[in-house]
Amino acid sequence: MRFVFSLVFLTFSLLYTGYGMYSLDLVDSLGRLGPGFFPTMVGALLVITTAINGVGEYRQRQRESAQPGAHGRDVAATAGLITLFLVLLPVLGSVLTILVFTGVYLYRFNKGQVVFNALYAVVFSVAIFALFEIVLQAGLPRGVLAPLYQSFQ
């Protein structure tokens, strides 16, 4: 099932990238990066990572026989965390929600590496904030930290 999911996600990644390259300009009339640059970059990374994941899943599938329902709890846990993320996003804001989501996800799926998990969650949250709020000026949900955002405008 994971292999099929990887193939479906690879297909959607290819479609996303192709549509972005077809419908958006990579360079504007002045020769600067246009509106299609970021979606194309994200799409290319999606294609590369999903292709690598698909190959890995195929190799793992060849090595071991899959047990039906063996990953049901992991899927349920991930679905629950995504639901929690969507519920907390408008309340806590993007920075705290990403921090909570990443921390809980790593605690669940990367047990035994508490220091790494905590450091990764903090660095990832700050990197996402810096990318979208400072570099791209895209604006993320602010939540309870809204008064602190005034210093970045």
Disulfide bonds with the S-S distance in Angstrom:
none
